[in-house]
Amino acid sequence: MRLKWYGFVGAFMALMFSCQHKNASFNEFKDKDITIQVIQLKDDAGDSTLTYKARVIPDKKLMIEINRSEKNNLLYRMDSCFYINNGSYKTYASLVQPVANGVSDTFEYLLAFDVAKADRKDSIKIVYHDKYINRKTYIVPVKLN
């Protein structure tokens, strides 16, 4: 019985380590109000779309203060809250899809930006303009893979 348990644990650990993205670029910006985490998802070599997973983690005290309508807006009205700032112009996300993560008062989104290959640099700045929690703007520098 004990041998079967070790085999299960070993198989589970192997599966967990195989799911990691070795080239994934994890970036985070944190202040006293909100933590923003951004990770680049794998893009096709010929694709002009940059895709990311973003997580917005508000401070628990702030979440007590906002009403149900504002919490609902954090799920369904985020389309103009994320953009790439490339100096002279902004590229708004062409897709902002909320992800049900099962963590209370933590919000995750799949983001897609249409950026031509010629406009890509080594790094970009993803901007989160909060409209429902504290109305501040956050900039997360991201190195491109």
MARDO-964057 format. One record per residue (C-alpha): z negated, x, y. Coordinates in steps of 0.02 Angstrom, whole numbers, plus 50000, padded with zeros to 5 digits. Each point is the difference from the previous one (the first is absolute). Layout:
residues N
ZXY ...
END
This chain:
residues 145
500005000050000 499565014050120 501665008849967 500984984350047 499064998950164 500435018050048 501814996849954 500054984850115 499195009650143 501225014549977 501514988549999 499354990850154 499745016350096 501745006249953 500744983750064 499035001150163 500565017950035 501814996149959 500034986350133 499665011850145 501405004350121 499985018750022 501124999550154 499154985250083 499445003550176 498324991750037 499504998750183 498494992250082 499384996150175 498224994550023 498914994850146 498414989850015 500954983549990 501435001949876 500655011849866 501895000649976 500685007949841 501865002749973 500915006849847 501875002649988 500824992049849 501455008249910 501674996950084 501735001949926 500905015650061 501454990350076 498964985950071 499734997850187 498364990849973 498275007950009 498694990549901 498115001150014 498424992049941 498754997650142 498184995149985 498984993450147 498125000949974 499014992350143 498175003450029 498924986649918 499174995550166 501694996150078 500524989149854 498454989150027 500524997050179 501804994249969 500374982249951 500934993049851 501624997950098 500035018350050 499675005249819 501454988949948 501095008550132 499605016849919 500924993649847 501454990250072 500355005750179 500135018949987 501895001850023 499915008450172 498415010149972 500795015149915 501355011150073 500625017950002 499885008650167 501395012850013 499695005350178 501234989850103 500164984949884 499034989249878 500604994849828 499074984549944 499724997149816 501404989949922 498784994349865 498124997350010 499404992649835 498144996949974 499325006149833 498584991049914 498825014249957 498434990449953 498905009550124 499104989050124 500455003250184 501245013949957 501824996650036 501495008549917 501834998950043 501665006349935 501025006350147 501855003850011 500865008350148 501885001650022 500225017850061 501685008749994 500025016849909 500575008550162 498454993550091 498755006549872 498915014750045 498715009749899 498664987950058 499874983250087 498664990050085 499604983149925 499154989150130 498854985549959 499754988650149 498534988949956 500134982350067 498564991449911 498495011349977 499735011350151 501735000150084 500165019149999 501495010649953 499865013149863 501225014249965 500115007649827 501065015949988 500935000549833 500955014549922 501584994349914 500295004249817 
END
